[in-house]
Amino acid sequence: MKRRFRKKLFATLIFSVIASAMMIVHGLFFDLDFSQIKRLSVEGFLFTFVFVFIGLIILERIFNIEEDAEIVGIKRKLRRIEKKR
């Protein structure tokens, strides 16, 4: 179980890095003039990365709530079946 969580966390981390870079490039091409490129910095990338990563973790938890509840119900039913044996 922990191994699957680590894989999901690593995949989310990689996606966050890529999404952060894409968000900055999107902002550069659609919102900024090329004369403002000097405003881009490593700090800006890290700031964007942190927000994207946290946002993805929150979204993952929101969409897994029903799945987690279903797994708990299945485990409960399995315990009852095993006790009857």
Sequence and secondary structure as in RCSB ss.txt:
>XXXX:A:sequence
MKRRFRKKLFATLIFSVIASAMMIVHGLFFDLDFSQIKRLSVEGFLFTFVFVFIGLIILERIFNIEEDAEIVGIK
RKLRRIEKKR
>XXXX:A:secstr
 HHHHHHHHHHHHHHHHHHHHHHHHHHHHHHS GGGGGG  HHHHHHHHHHHHHHHHHHHHHHHHHHHHHHHHHH
HHHHHHHHH 
